[in-house]
């Protein structure tokens, strides 16, 4: 962990800071004006809004006005300006420290602010004060940067401006202003076509075009590895991931969600449903905002077909938190609300969460502890929508109409900018779509060090085989039947799925292999990573593709006489062969397939072919 030693603030430095802020904006002003004008003409009409949260904006003469407030919450500062402002704030506020969690591909630091009453700078010291800790991250998708500017406002208000210093009496605050730092600097006025502000926005994927919010299980990127390492090291009680939606129009400005009590952490899900949501809804409404559930249009177009609530798998932040029994909330501000309103709503959300933690931190910790000691015999592999009729809910929508488009050849939705309340189905993917049976442990051969490494990065307990002669074990394995590769790459991987058939095998695991027990707090996460039926398993992400390939073959001049001898010696085999010829026309017409059928029944055939190499200890 790198601790930043910041320099003192001075009027001269502050003047230089604002010169750096304004000069790039002036140079880009023609681009701003053109992009802004085009979006105003194309985006749906904005609903008028004024709220009490506008009182949270710093006055123009406030020496600690944030860069975004300086721009009237119409734009957001770049990486360097954000960092410079934080350096000055941390230098002036003894409650704050600034640490680097690691570096991106392009060697930018991923900064995290530590806010505590004592001004501590280590995980041990933060845990020692006993107060619950919130970790909030912004910019996992850097075009969705509302959380950064809201967080800077809150850090200011808790410290140098003393608007709400009492927050640190009841809770600690860890804040990552920009997670996808390289994407943040791929800035443009035309990055997000569906979003109303800020003027300049970062990009969705990182420097290698990978989406960090699909990387929580495979851990390919330095950015996601950095935040998972922080979740392992720091005493985090609640984790917030702040985004901005795409999609339909509606009245809600701050929507948020989490996996419910039916998922992998039922006690945490129950606490979020019964304690967190009512409290945050109250805070947001009191400040003039319109909170709502995290929702999507069920038909992908408008809301008449109902709203859809999905249950996140562990590749996403909320699903990952749920699988590792860490309370995690996804905030999705509404992209068609203006930037000012979204930032202020996020500022209220962060403050409200800290106030709730101060009051209900112990009840949250109790819920978390119950989930972490629970060892269910079976856990869901994923979730689907049940066949039962969905409930009807009142939805605060926006009037729309559908018109035929000669360009697309289909009807398109037009949002009319008029609020309406409609009663529509709420469709929730809350039913297990498959179940995984908990084994005692998994055994991973030394030949797969990248899998073992990632398990350790997750914080999963791994027991290494240290004996030079290895360790033998009789275990269950899976024979992979009918594997199917995806037609296109996804997040840098070739996705694969297969049916499984259990088989028993005796295997010697070489030194460097690993045994992964499931009787541990992260045992459920280990199951979701290592069971090939799980959509977020290392197998389905393509880490074991080489187990599906053949490397030894036969020649017909050898196999044909061997098959003839096999038939002469085994009447039962002859009957099977004749039935295969009779019942399988394609097989009968394929000379190679006929010889292959015999080859697979010889001792020369590769006994490891299509065997999933991870052993299961029942």
C-alpha positions, 0 to 999 in steps of 0.5 A: 500500500502506497501512502501519499504525502501531500503538499500544503495548499496555497492560493498560488497553487489553487489559482494554478489548479483552476487555470488547469481546469478552465483551459482544457474546457475552453479549448473543447467548448465548440465540441461541448456546444455541438454535442449538447445541442444535438443531444437536446434535440434527440433525447426525450424531454427532461422532466422539470425538477427542483429539490432540497438537495440543491442546498448541498451545492457549495457557494461560488466563494467556498474555497473548497468548492469541487471542480464539478460544482465549479462547472455548475454540475454540468461537467466532471473533471479529468483524472489529474484535476480530481487527484489534485483536488483530493491531494489538497483536501487530504492535506487540509483534513486530518480525518482523511488519508489517500492510498493507492490500491494499485496501478492500471495497465496505463500505470495510473494509480487507483486511489482510495480515500480513507475517512475516519474520525481518527484519521487512520491509514491501515486496515488494522487501525480502521478495524480497531475503532469498531465502527462499521465501514462503508466502501463506495466505488465510482467509475467502474464504468467511467462514463457513469461518473456521478459517484465521483463528484458526489463523493468529493462533495461528501468528503468536503462536507464531512471535514473542512466545511463541517456540514456533517462532521458527525457522520464520522462519529458513527461510521468509517468511509472508504471511497474509490472516486475512479475505479476504471482510471484508464477508461476515465481518460478516454474522455469525449463529449460523444461517449454515451449517446443515451445519457444527459450529461456530464458534458465530457464522459469516460468510456465503458471498458478499460484500456484492454476493452474489458468491462470491469463489471463482468470481471469479478469472477475471472479477475483478468484486470488490474482494476478489479483485482485491486478492488477485490484485494481491498475487499479482502484487506479492509474491514468492509461492512457494506459495499456500494457500486455506483452506476448510471442506467441506459434504457427506458424513461421513467420518473425515478432518478435514483434506482438501486438494487441487490440480490434478495433473500432468496439468493446466496446470502439470505440474511443479508438480503433480508436486511437490505430489503427490510432495513436498508431500502426503507431508510434510503427511500426515506432519505432520498424522498426527504431531499426531493428525489424519486427513488426506485427499485433497480429495474429494466423494461421486460420487453427491452423497449417500453414499460408496458410489458412490465419491469424486469428485475434480474438476480446478478451472477457473481461476475457482477459486483452485486452477485459477487458480493452476494456470493461471498456474503458481503452486503452489496448494493448497485446504484443505477442513476437514471441516465435521462435525468440531468447530471446535477440532479443525479450527482445530488441524489448520489450525494444524499444516498452516500450520506444516508447510507453512512447514517444508517450504518451508524444506527444499524451497523450491528444488525447488519454485522449479525446478518452477515455473520449468519450467512458466513457461517451457513453451510448449505448442502446445495446452493443455486447455480443461477436464477430464472423467472418462475412460471407463476403469474407476476405481481402487479405494481404501480410504476411511476412512468413517463408517457410514450407512444410507438411509431413505425420507422421507415429507417429501422423497418419496425416500430420505435418508442417515443418518450413524451416527457409527461409523467404517468402512473401505470400498473404493470407486472413486476417480473423477478428472476428469483427461482433457482435454475439449477442446484450445486451440491456442496462437496468437502473439497475440490482438488486442482492439479498443479498444471492449472496455476492461473486458476489456483492464483485467482482463487487466492486472489479472491481470498479463498483458502487454498491448501497446497500439496507440498510433498515432492512425490505428490498426493494420491486421491480417489475422487469424483470427476466430470466427463464433459459431454457435448461441449459447445463453444460460443460463436464470438469472444466475450470479455476476452474469453471463449465461453464454453458449456457442456453436459457432465457425467460423474466418473470415479478416478484415482489421481496423483496430484503433483506438488503445487496442486491445491485442495480447496475446502468448502467449509470456509466463509467463501466456500459458496464462492468456491463452488460457483467458481469450480463447478462447471455447471455454474455460468461463472465457473472458470470452466465456462470462462474458458480456463480449461479449454485444453481439456477438450482437445485431442492430441493422439490419433490412430491410423486406419491401417492399424485400427482396422485390423485391431477392430477386426480382432476385437470383434472376433474376441468379443461377441457382445461388442459385435452385437453393439457394433451391428446395432449401431450400424442399424440405428445410426445412419450417419455413423454407418456412412462414416468410415472414420467414425466407425473406426473411432468407435473401436479406438475409444474402446482400446487402452490406447485412447486418452483416458483424460480426454474431456475429463474436467481436471478438477477433482471433487472430494465428496 
